[in-house]
Amino acid sequence: MLQPEVRALSYAVLVRRHGAILAFGVLHAASSGFGQTFFVSLFQPALMGAHGLDRSSFGGLYGLATLASSLLLPWAGRGIDVWPERRYSAAVLLGLASACLAVAGAFNPLTLFLALLLLRLCGQGLSGHVASTTVARHFERSRGSALSLSALGFPASEMCLPLLATLAIGAFGYRATFVACAVIVCLLVLPLSQWLYALRGPCEQAAPAVGGPRRTRGDWTRAEVLRAKGTWALLPLLNAHPLLLTGLFLHQLSLSEAKGWSPTVMATSFVAFGISRATASFLVGPLIDRYGPHRILATCLVPLMGGLCGLGLSSAPWVAAVYLTGAGLSTGASGAARTAFMAQTFGLLHLGAIRSMFSMLGVLSSAIAPPLFGLWLDAGGSVVGLIAACLGYTLLAFVLGLLGLRSLLRSA
């Protein structure tokens, strides 16, 4: 058991002592919502009409933009290892604001593609990257709790942005709404984040690692991580959420039709996703600090497995909330655990480069899933068969993840 002087801090003490850097993380996590699929999808009908695109062509354009952004992530993400964090944060937010303006001003499919690429890179990719990497570097013994608190920005944006964007699009149109997003980022998020970073206190005092050995021969490089056999075994577990949930969320109307649900059943059930994700993120932090991030990471797929089982076995409307609750619990638990595991196992020196590499693979998975799932459905595959395949993937990822975690911890 940890001695009192090295025990992880409670949430109340963390907020009191390190509230500025935690708020900085929350702000960046919430800002990533401007580039997430749940937000961009709200503009899909307007963007299709403005640029003469049908659903398949827009989906292909969006998928290519996501793929291109994922390939840029390792290069752009390692900048946080080289640049001062405050300057890097400002660059990412300015890029995000520019992307919003570019989407608003796009006048043909090519300019829309470039705008979506920048939006996905700076929103989905780099804004969350800044939040997790910066917070991970500022904490040691309470890293899990700190990452859990900063990750609350993700479900906050999921619960607030859709309603606000829908109202704004209806009242002012999609172009004015994206201009407003750029103004919010430039005039509110950017100066507030810079001020919060300036107010940050000293980093939390280092302490012995919890729940796993520390590396003694120096920090891992990205090349070393790629050469480790455990990395490749762990990848299916790390990519399970972006792969499966992006595909299932994008084809939720097909799922609803197969289950005999009205569209409002899935739409209202997404509240359960946001609440459960926030709850898991809040609760998992102290568990990471006490038992180690590898134990949380190993079990984070279990709630998703339960939700998929319910979805495959029943067509009752309440199953939608059960499925999305399981998905939210898994997503919330894995978010903080994966960054804490990388920081503890691979060290902090190259954390930005390493984390951005894993983020690239996650975004790549999210680009592959929609067309892959669509091909299955267009070929006449059943939704139940698709759910069974997703469940089979989670079981395989769970087993391989255990082997990968064991291998990496032995090498640390």
C-alpha positions as CSV (number, residue, x, y, z in Angstrom):
1,M,0.0,0.0,0.0
2,L,1.2,3.5,-0.8
3,Q,2.5,5.7,2.0
4,P,0.6,8.8,2.8
5,E,3.1,11.1,1.2
6,V,2.9,9.3,-2.2
7,R,-0.8,8.4,-2.2
8,A,-2.9,9.6,-5.1
9,L,-4.8,12.8,-4.4
10,S,-8.6,12.9,-4.1
11,Y,-10.6,14.7,-6.7
12,A,-11.3,17.6,-4.3
13,V,-7.7,18.1,-3.5
14,L,-6.7,17.7,-7.2
15,V,-9.2,20.4,-8.3
16,R,-8.1,22.7,-5.5
17,R,-4.4,22.4,-6.2
18,H,-4.3,21.8,-9.9
19,G,-7.6,23.2,-11.1
20,A,-6.1,25.4,-13.8
21,I,-4.3,22.7,-15.8
22,L,-7.3,20.3,-15.3
23,A,-9.6,23.0,-16.7
24,F,-7.1,23.4,-19.6
25,G,-7.5,19.7,-20.4
26,V,-11.3,19.8,-20.1
27,L,-11.5,22.8,-22.5
28,H,-9.3,21.1,-25.1
29,A,-11.3,17.8,-24.8
30,A,-14.6,19.6,-25.3
31,S,-13.2,21.5,-28.2
32,S,-12.4,18.3,-30.0
33,G,-16.2,17.9,-30.4
34,F,-16.2,20.4,-33.3
35,G,-14.3,17.8,-35.4
36,Q,-16.1,14.6,-34.2
37,T,-18.4,12.6,-36.3
38,F,-21.4,13.2,-34.0
39,F,-21.1,16.9,-34.7
40,V,-20.2,17.0,-38.4
41,S,-23.1,14.5,-39.1
42,L,-25.5,17.2,-38.1
43,F,-24.4,19.3,-41.1
44,Q,-24.5,16.4,-43.6
45,P,-27.9,17.3,-45.3
46,A,-26.9,20.9,-45.6
47,L,-23.4,20.1,-46.9
48,M,-24.8,17.6,-49.4
49,G,-27.3,20.1,-50.7
50,A,-24.8,22.9,-51.0
51,H,-22.2,20.8,-52.9
52,G,-24.5,18.6,-54.9
53,L,-23.4,15.3,-53.2
54,D,-25.4,12.2,-52.5
55,R,-24.9,10.1,-49.4
56,S,-22.4,7.7,-50.8
57,S,-20.2,10.5,-52.3
58,F,-20.4,12.5,-49.1
59,G,-19.5,9.4,-47.1
60,G,-16.5,8.7,-49.4
61,L,-15.4,12.4,-49.2
62,Y,-15.6,12.3,-45.4
63,G,-13.9,8.9,-45.2
64,L,-11.0,10.1,-47.3
65,A,-10.6,13.3,-45.2
66,T,-10.6,11.2,-42.1
67,L,-8.0,8.8,-43.6
68,A,-5.8,11.7,-44.7
69,S,-6.0,13.3,-41.2
70,S,-5.0,10.0,-39.6
71,L,-1.9,9.8,-41.7
72,L,-0.9,13.3,-40.7
73,L,-1.4,12.7,-37.0
74,P,2.0,11.1,-36.2
75,W,3.8,14.0,-37.8
76,A,1.6,16.7,-36.3
77,G,1.2,15.0,-32.9
78,R,4.9,14.8,-32.1
79,G,5.0,18.6,-32.2
80,I,4.0,18.7,-28.6
81,D,7.3,16.9,-27.7
82,V,9.2,19.7,-29.5
83,W,7.2,22.9,-29.1
84,P,6.3,24.5,-25.7
85,E,2.9,23.2,-24.7
86,R,1.3,26.6,-24.6
87,R,2.4,27.5,-28.1
88,Y,1.4,24.1,-29.5
89,S,-2.1,24.5,-27.9
90,A,-2.6,27.9,-29.5
91,A,-1.5,26.5,-32.9
92,V,-4.0,23.6,-32.7
93,L,-6.9,25.9,-31.7
94,L,-6.1,28.4,-34.5
95,G,-6.1,25.4,-36.9
96,L,-9.4,24.3,-35.5
97,A,-10.9,27.8,-36.0
98,S,-9.5,28.0,-39.5
99,A,-11.1,24.6,-40.3
100,C,-14.5,25.9,-39.2
101,L,-14.1,28.9,-41.4
102,A,-13.0,26.7,-44.3
103,V,-16.1,24.5,-44.0
104,A,-18.3,27.6,-44.0
105,G,-16.5,29.0,-47.1
106,A,-16.1,25.8,-49.1
107,F,-17.4,26.3,-52.6
108,N,-16.9,22.9,-54.2
109,P,-16.2,19.3,-53.2
110,L,-12.4,19.7,-53.3
111,T,-12.4,22.7,-50.9
112,L,-14.9,20.9,-48.7
113,F,-12.5,17.9,-48.6
114,L,-9.6,20.1,-47.5
115,A,-11.7,21.8,-44.9
116,L,-12.9,18.5,-43.5
117,L,-9.4,17.2,-43.4
118,L,-8.2,20.1,-41.3
119,L,-11.3,19.9,-39.1
120,R,-10.8,16.2,-38.4
121,L,-7.0,16.7,-37.8
122,C,-7.3,19.7,-35.4
123,G,-10.6,18.7,-33.9
124,Q,-10.9,14.9,-33.5
125,G,-7.2,14.3,-33.6
126,L,-5.1,17.1,-32.0
127,S,-7.4,18.9,-29.6
128,G,-7.9,15.7,-27.5
129,H,-4.2,14.9,-28.0
130,V,-3.3,18.2,-26.3
131,A,-5.6,17.5,-23.4
132,S,-4.4,14.0,-22.6
133,T,-0.7,14.5,-23.3
134,T,-0.4,17.8,-21.3
135,V,-2.3,16.5,-18.3
136,A,-0.4,13.2,-18.3
137,R,2.9,15.0,-18.1
138,H,1.8,17.2,-15.2
139,F,0.8,14.4,-12.9
140,E,2.5,11.3,-11.6
141,R,0.9,9.6,-8.6
142,S,-2.6,11.0,-9.5
143,R,-2.3,10.7,-13.2
144,G,-5.3,8.4,-13.6
145,S,-7.6,10.7,-11.6
146,A,-6.3,13.8,-13.5
147,L,-6.9,12.2,-16.9
148,S,-10.4,11.1,-15.8
149,L,-11.3,14.7,-14.8
150,S,-9.9,16.2,-18.0
151,A,-11.7,13.6,-20.1
152,L,-15.1,14.9,-18.9
153,G,-14.8,17.4,-21.7
154,F,-15.6,14.7,-24.2
155,P,-19.0,13.7,-22.9
156,A,-19.8,17.3,-22.1
157,S,-19.4,18.2,-25.8
158,E,-21.4,15.1,-26.8
159,M,-24.3,16.2,-24.6
160,C,-24.3,19.9,-25.4
161,L,-23.1,20.5,-28.9
162,P,-25.7,18.5,-30.9
163,L,-28.7,20.5,-29.5
164,L,-27.0,23.8,-29.8
165,A,-25.8,23.1,-33.4
166,T,-29.3,21.9,-34.4
167,L,-30.9,25.0,-33.2
168,A,-28.3,27.2,-34.8
169,I,-28.5,25.5,-38.2
170,G,-32.3,25.8,-38.2
171,A,-32.1,29.5,-37.3
172,F,-29.1,30.8,-39.2
173,G,-27.9,28.1,-41.6
174,Y,-24.9,25.8,-41.6
175,R,-22.4,28.4,-42.9
176,A,-23.2,31.0,-40.2
177,T,-23.1,28.2,-37.6
178,F,-19.6,27.2,-38.6
179,V,-18.5,30.8,-38.5
180,A,-19.9,31.1,-35.0
181,C,-17.9,28.0,-34.0
182,A,-14.7,29.7,-35.3
183,V,-15.5,32.8,-33.3
184,I,-16.1,30.8,-30.2
185,V,-12.8,29.0,-30.6
186,C,-10.8,32.2,-31.3
187,L,-12.5,34.6,-28.8
188,L,-13.3,32.2,-26.0
189,V,-11.5,28.9,-26.0
190,L,-8.1,30.2,-27.2
191,P,-7.6,33.1,-24.7
192,L,-9.2,31.1,-21.9
193,S,-6.9,28.1,-22.5
194,Q,-3.8,30.4,-22.6
195,W,-4.8,32.0,-19.4
196,L,-5.4,28.7,-17.6
197,Y,-2.1,27.3,-18.7
198,A,-0.3,30.4,-17.4
199,L,-2.1,29.9,-14.0
200,R,-0.9,26.2,-13.7
201,G,1.1,25.4,-10.6
202,P,4.1,23.1,-10.4
203,C,3.8,19.5,-11.7
204,E,2.7,17.0,-9.1
205,Q,5.6,15.4,-7.2
206,A,6.7,12.1,-8.7
207,A,6.1,8.9,-6.9
208,P,6.8,5.2,-7.4
209,A,4.6,3.6,-10.2
210,V,1.4,2.0,-9.1
211,G,0.3,-1.4,-10.4
212,G,3.2,-2.1,-12.7
213,P,7.0,-1.9,-13.1
214,R,8.7,1.3,-14.3
215,R,11.2,1.3,-17.2
216,T,14.7,1.7,-16.0
217,R,16.7,2.0,-19.2
218,G,15.1,5.2,-20.4
219,D,12.1,6.4,-22.2
220,W,10.8,4.4,-25.2
221,T,11.0,5.9,-28.7
222,R,8.2,5.4,-31.2
223,A,10.4,2.9,-33.1
224,E,10.9,0.8,-30.0
225,V,7.2,0.8,-29.3
226,L,6.5,-0.4,-32.9
227,R,9.2,-3.2,-32.6
228,A,7.6,-4.6,-29.4
229,K,5.5,-7.7,-30.1
230,G,3.1,-6.7,-27.3
231,T,2.2,-3.5,-29.2
232,W,0.7,-5.5,-32.1
233,A,-1.3,-7.8,-29.8
234,L,-2.7,-4.8,-27.9
235,L,-3.8,-2.8,-31.0
236,P,-7.1,-4.7,-31.5
237,L,-8.1,-3.7,-28.0
238,L,-7.0,-0.1,-28.3
239,N,-8.8,0.3,-31.7
240,A,-12.0,-1.6,-30.7
241,H,-14.0,1.6,-29.7
242,P,-13.2,3.7,-32.8
243,L,-13.7,0.7,-35.1
244,L,-16.9,-0.7,-33.8
245,L,-18.7,2.3,-32.5
246,T,-18.0,4.6,-35.5
247,G,-19.4,2.0,-37.8
248,L,-22.4,1.2,-35.6
249,F,-23.2,4.9,-34.9
250,L,-23.0,5.9,-38.6
251,H,-25.4,3.0,-39.5
252,Q,-27.7,3.5,-36.5
253,L,-30.8,4.1,-38.8
254,S,-30.3,0.6,-40.4
255,L,-29.9,-0.9,-36.9
256,S,-33.1,0.9,-35.8
257,E,-35.1,-0.3,-38.8
258,A,-34.0,-3.9,-38.3
259,K,-35.1,-3.7,-34.6
260,G,-38.3,-2.0,-35.4
261,W,-37.5,1.1,-33.5
262,S,-38.4,4.6,-34.4
263,P,-35.4,7.0,-35.0
264,T,-36.2,8.8,-31.7
265,V,-35.4,5.6,-29.7
266,M,-31.8,5.7,-30.7
267,A,-31.5,9.5,-30.6
268,T,-32.8,9.7,-27.0
269,S,-30.8,6.7,-25.9
270,F,-27.6,8.6,-26.8
271,V,-28.2,10.5,-23.6
272,A,-27.3,7.3,-21.8
273,F,-24.1,7.1,-23.8
274,G,-23.0,10.6,-22.7
275,I,-24.0,10.1,-19.0
276,S,-22.4,6.6,-18.7
277,R,-19.2,7.8,-20.4
278,A,-18.9,10.7,-18.0
279,T,-19.7,8.5,-15.1
280,A,-17.1,5.9,-16.1
281,S,-14.5,8.6,-16.7
282,F,-15.1,10.1,-13.3
283,L,-15.1,6.8,-11.4
284,V,-12.2,5.1,-13.1
285,G,-9.4,7.6,-12.2
286,P,-8.9,6.5,-8.6
287,L,-9.0,2.9,-9.7
288,I,-6.2,3.6,-12.2
289,D,-4.1,5.2,-9.5
290,R,-4.7,2.4,-7.0
291,Y,-4.6,-0.7,-9.2
292,G,-2.6,0.5,-12.2
293,P,-3.8,1.5,-15.7
294,H,-3.1,-2.0,-17.2
295,R,-5.8,-3.7,-15.1
296,I,-8.4,-1.1,-16.2
297,L,-7.3,-1.3,-19.8
298,A,-7.6,-5.1,-19.7
299,T,-11.2,-5.0,-18.6
300,C,-12.6,-1.9,-20.4
301,L,-14.2,-3.9,-23.2
302,V,-16.4,-5.9,-20.8
303,P,-19.3,-3.4,-20.6
304,L,-19.3,-3.1,-24.4
305,M,-19.5,-6.9,-24.7
306,G,-22.5,-6.8,-22.4
307,G,-24.2,-4.1,-24.4
308,L,-23.6,-6.0,-27.7
309,C,-25.0,-9.2,-26.2
310,G,-28.2,-7.4,-25.2
311,L,-28.4,-5.8,-28.7
312,G,-28.1,-9.1,-30.4
313,L,-30.6,-11.0,-28.2
314,S,-33.5,-8.6,-27.9
315,S,-35.4,-6.0,-29.9
316,A,-37.1,-4.3,-26.9
317,P,-36.7,-0.5,-27.2
318,W,-35.0,-0.3,-23.8
319,V,-32.1,-2.5,-25.1
320,A,-30.9,0.6,-27.1
321,A,-30.2,2.4,-23.8
322,V,-28.5,-0.8,-22.4
323,Y,-26.3,-1.1,-25.4
324,L,-25.3,2.6,-25.4
325,T,-24.7,2.5,-21.7
326,G,-22.3,-0.3,-22.1
327,A,-20.6,1.5,-25.0
328,G,-20.3,4.7,-22.9
329,L,-18.9,2.8,-19.9
330,S,-16.2,1.2,-22.0
331,T,-15.3,4.4,-23.8
332,G,-15.1,6.4,-20.6
333,A,-12.9,3.8,-18.9
334,S,-10.5,3.2,-21.7
335,G,-9.9,6.9,-22.5
336,A,-8.0,7.7,-19.3
337,A,-6.5,4.2,-18.9
338,R,-4.8,4.1,-22.3
339,T,-3.0,7.4,-21.9
340,A,-2.0,6.6,-18.3
341,F,-0.7,3.2,-19.5
342,M,1.4,4.8,-22.2
343,A,2.9,7.3,-19.8
344,Q,3.7,4.7,-17.2
345,T,5.1,2.1,-19.6
346,F,6.7,4.2,-22.3
347,G,7.8,7.2,-20.3
348,L,7.1,10.9,-20.9
349,L,9.9,12.1,-23.2
350,H,8.3,10.9,-26.4
351,L,4.7,10.6,-25.2
352,G,3.4,13.0,-27.8
353,A,4.9,11.0,-30.7
354,I,3.8,7.7,-29.2
355,R,0.3,8.7,-28.3
356,S,-0.3,10.4,-31.7
357,M,0.8,7.2,-33.4
358,F,-1.8,5.2,-31.5
359,S,-4.3,8.0,-32.3
360,M,-3.5,7.7,-36.0
361,L,-4.4,4.0,-35.9
362,G,-7.6,4.7,-34.0
363,V,-8.7,7.3,-36.5
364,L,-7.7,5.0,-39.4
365,S,-10.0,2.4,-37.8
366,S,-12.8,4.9,-37.7
367,A,-12.3,5.6,-41.4
368,I,-12.4,1.9,-42.3
369,A,-15.5,0.9,-40.3
370,P,-18.3,2.9,-42.0
371,P,-17.7,1.6,-45.6
372,L,-16.9,-1.9,-44.2
373,F,-20.2,-2.1,-42.3
374,G,-22.0,-0.5,-45.3
375,L,-20.7,-3.2,-47.7
376,W,-22.0,-5.9,-45.3
377,L,-25.4,-4.3,-45.1
378,D,-25.6,-3.5,-48.9
379,A,-24.7,-7.2,-49.7
380,G,-27.8,-8.3,-47.7
381,G,-26.0,-9.1,-44.5
382,S,-28.2,-9.0,-41.4
383,V,-27.9,-6.6,-38.6
384,V,-27.8,-9.5,-36.1
385,G,-24.9,-11.0,-38.1
386,L,-23.1,-7.6,-37.9
387,I,-23.6,-7.4,-34.2
388,A,-22.3,-11.0,-33.8
389,A,-19.2,-10.1,-35.8
390,C,-18.6,-7.0,-33.5
391,L,-19.0,-9.2,-30.4
392,G,-16.5,-11.7,-31.9
393,Y,-14.1,-8.9,-32.5
394,T,-14.3,-7.7,-28.9
395,L,-13.7,-11.2,-27.5
396,L,-10.6,-11.7,-29.8
397,A,-9.4,-8.2,-28.8
398,F,-9.8,-9.0,-25.1
399,V,-7.7,-12.1,-25.3
400,L,-5.0,-10.6,-27.5
401,G,-5.0,-7.5,-25.3
402,L,-4.2,-9.5,-22.2
403,L,-1.3,-11.1,-24.0
404,G,-0.1,-7.7,-25.3
405,L,-0.3,-6.0,-21.9
406,R,1.7,-8.9,-20.2
407,S,4.4,-8.7,-22.9
408,L,4.8,-4.9,-22.6
409,L,4.9,-4.9,-18.8
410,R,7.6,-7.5,-18.9
411,S,9.6,-5.3,-21.2
412,A,9.2,-2.2,-19.1
